[in-house]
Amino acid sequence: MDHTDRITVVGIAQLAGVEVIDGGDTVAVRLRAADDREITLLVPQQIAADLHANLGVGLQEAQDRRRAR
């Protein structure tokens, strides 16, 4: 990253909705913060599939580590 890159961090309190749009090419993920502000992520279908797979693996690994303690 260079000095022009910006990172936005948003604390999420609720999943407000998920819609498949653009004929199935895009997933619109609506998220709500604790102060009721809402953000919508427009995620290409392939990225959503990758996210789904990685979340499954990551959550399973975290659960396995907790069980091993």
N, C-alpha and C positions, 0 to 999 in steps of 0.2 A: 504494500500500500504506500501511496505517496501522500503528501500533505493535502491533496484535494479530495481524498477518499473520506467518507463520513460513515460512521456506524451509528445506527439507531437502535436503541434498546427500549423495548416496551414491555412492561410487566402485564401479564395477561391474567385476568380473573375468571373469564368465561369464554367458552366457545359459543358464539352467537349464531353461527350457521355455516353450512357448507353447501355450495351449489355448483353443479357442473354446467359450464356455459360454453359458448363457441362451438356448439355441436359436439361437445365432449373433449375438445382440445385443451380446455382450461378449467381449473378448479378455483372458485372464488371462496376463500376462507375468511369468514367474518369473526373477529376477535374483539372482546370487550375488556377494557381495563377496569380496575376497582373504582375509578372515578366516573365510570360510565362512558368514557370516550370509546369510540370504536375505530378499528382499523380493518381494512379488507386487503388481503393478500391475493393477488392474481397469480396463480401457480400453473405453469404448463403441465399437462397431464403426465409427461415422462418424469418431470421433477417430483410431482406428487407421488408417483409410483416409487421413485427412489427414496423419497422421504419416508414413505410407509414402510418399506423394507428395512431401512436403517433404524427407524424408531423401534421396530420389532426386535431387531438384533440388540440394539443398545439397551432397551428396557429388560430384555431377557438376561443379558450379561449383568446388569445392575441387580436384578433379583437373585441371580445365582451367587453373586458376591455377598449379598445380605444373608442368604441362607448358610453360606460357608462360615460365617462368623461364630 
